[in-house]
Amino acid sequence: MVKSFAKTMVVLTLTLGAVASQATVLLIDGIEADAQSATERPKSGTTMANVEKTFGSPTQRHEAVGQPPITRWDYPTFSVYFENDRVIHAVAKR
C-alpha cells in the first residue's frame, strides 16, 4: 500500500510539473503574439493607393507574381500582400 501511494505521488508530481512548465511556455508565446498583433497594419480590402497614403512609400516593392497577380510591399515592421490592387494580408515582422 505504501509503495502504491508513493508511486501515485511520484506520477502526480511529474504530471503537475509538466503541466506547469507547459503553461509557462504558453504564456510566453501569448505575450509574443500580443506584441505582434499590436503593430498597426493595413486592413484587408484596402487599396494600394490608400496603403501608400496612410503608411507612406514601402521600403521595397516586389513584382507581381502569378494569376491573379500577387504583389508584396515591405515596410520596416510589416509586409503587405495585394491581389490586384487590394490588400489580402498584412504580416508583422519579428
Secondary structure, 3 states (H helix, E strand, C coil): CHHHHHHHHHHHHHHHHHHHHHHHHHHHHHHHHHHHHCCCCCCCCCEHHHHHHHHCCCCEECCCECCCCEEEEECCCEEEEEECCEEEEEEECC
